[in-house]
Amino acid sequence: MKLHDLKPAPGSRKERTRVGRGISAGKGKTAGRGTKGQKARAGGSIPAWFEGGQTPLQIRVPKLRGFKRRDRVEYQVVNVGRISAYAAAGRFGVEPELGASRDSAGDPVTINVEVLRRAGLVGSERKPVKVLGSGDVTERLFVATDAITRSARQKIEAAGGFVQVLGPQRATEEDAATDSEASTAVSVEGPVASAETESGEGAEAVPERRSRASTESADS
């Protein structure tokens, strides 16, 4: 292969189209600009959003009021009455791999996001679930959910059930007491240490240096 054998690959280069060079060239006369008008003139370009002077779209549409919190959690909601109705109808079934159980001893039906997804009460297992308090509870339920309202919890517990909240929990009173004791211990050690420094070894070091200085001056 020699230098004159090198050439671009077929289709990699497109021939430049010349405009305004006669009708037979394909882009002559108006050169693709159409007939008279602002866009047919030299320097007649306008912004893409310009609508000829009429009220533009971004002003015609109403303003978006309010705001959305960045840390807002979008829950999938389901009412406790519907969960109880599904449990009474046996629509959850017995699914040991999902934790749903109900035996002859009357154990409560375990409800979690996997069970709700299988029953079609929620659409996804990845999004958090919140149980609301609408409806009546006639079955014993053990509900494990990300969030629950106070009324829903009261209805479940009144029917003999239990609730487990999987979302972030607040610090308990014992943890708060432990933190307060630790902070108190730190604050107590501070003044004690400073008092020892004032009346202890640090205070004795200064007279010792002065005595050495006076001794050196006396020797000289």
Summary of the structure (lengths in Angstrom):
residues: 220
radius of gyration: 40.6
end to end distance: 98.5
largest distance: 116.9
contacts: 456
relative contact order: 0.08
helix: 40%
strand: 11%
